[in-house]
Amino acid sequence: MPIWEDKDEMNSVYGLFCDLLEANSPYVLGQDGSNLPKIVHIIAETFYRKSLPEDSPCKPRLLNLLRMVQGNVGLFQACVASMPPELQQSLQEVLQFN
């Protein structure tokens, strides 16, 4: 993850990813949410690369997941701090305009 080359499988893969995150799967989130920085990075890169089509049902789900993390300002800032500037910009844009 993220994937951007296999257009046929993207909705399925991201759908499963969203299912696991929405279910608070410890296998994805890691112990005490230790994988959240990587998860936010994956989502940011997904939006940066425009991996999903505009009408993908996964886009609003990913945005909702980002907003949930964003609700904890300190945690969100910690997740974003280690990202390259272009991914930070992409996150800022997608959260601002959606």
N, C-alpha and C positions, 0 to 999 in steps of 0.2 A: 504494500500500500504506500502511497497512492498508486492507482493504475490510471493510465490515460491512453493506452494504445489499443486495448481490446474493447471497442465500442459496444460490441454485442453483449459483453458480460458485465459492463460497468454498473448498470442499475441493480443487477443481482448481487454483485459483490458489495456495493455500497449499501444496498438494502439490508443485507445480513449484518454489515458493520453497524448500521443504525439500530437494528434490532438488538444486537448485543449491548450496545451502549445504553439504549433506552431501558434495557432490563438490568442495568448496573452489573453486568457480568464481571465477576472478579478476574476471570481469565483475560479479559480485554483491559479492564481498568488497572489491573495490578493491585498489589497489596497497598491499602490506604491511598488508592488513586495514583500510584507512582508512575503510571503510564500516561497520565493526562498531558504532560508536555508533548509527548510523541503524538498523541491523538490529535491535539490541537494543531500540531505541525502538519499532520496528514490532511486534515480538513483544510488548512490554509493553502497547502500546495494543490489540493484538488480544485479550489476556487481560482488560484493563481494560474493554473494550467488550463482552466476552463474545461476540465475533464468531462463534466456532466452536461448533457444538453439542457437548454433553458427550461424545457418542460419536464425534466426529470422529477419524479416524486421524492427523490432523495435529497434534493437541494433544500427544501424547507425543513426537512428533518435535521440535516446537518446544521443549518442555521439555528434551529431551536437548541441543539446540543451546544453550539458555541455560546449562545446567549445564557444558557444555564451555567456554563463555566464562567462567563463574563460577570455573572451575578456575584461571584466572589472575586472582587477586584484584585486583591493580592495574589490569589492563585492565577488569575488570568494574566496579570502582568508578568508573573514568574514564567508562565508558559510561553509568552510572546517574546520575552527578553532575549532568549537565545536564538531566535529566528533571524534569518537574513532580512534586510530591509524590504526587499521586494515582497516577501511573504507577509510581513507586518503591514505593508501598504495594502496588499490584497485583502487581508482580514478587515482592516479599517474600512475599506470601500464596501465590502460585501455587508458588513454589519451596519453601515450607515445608510445604504440605499435599499435595504430589504427589510 
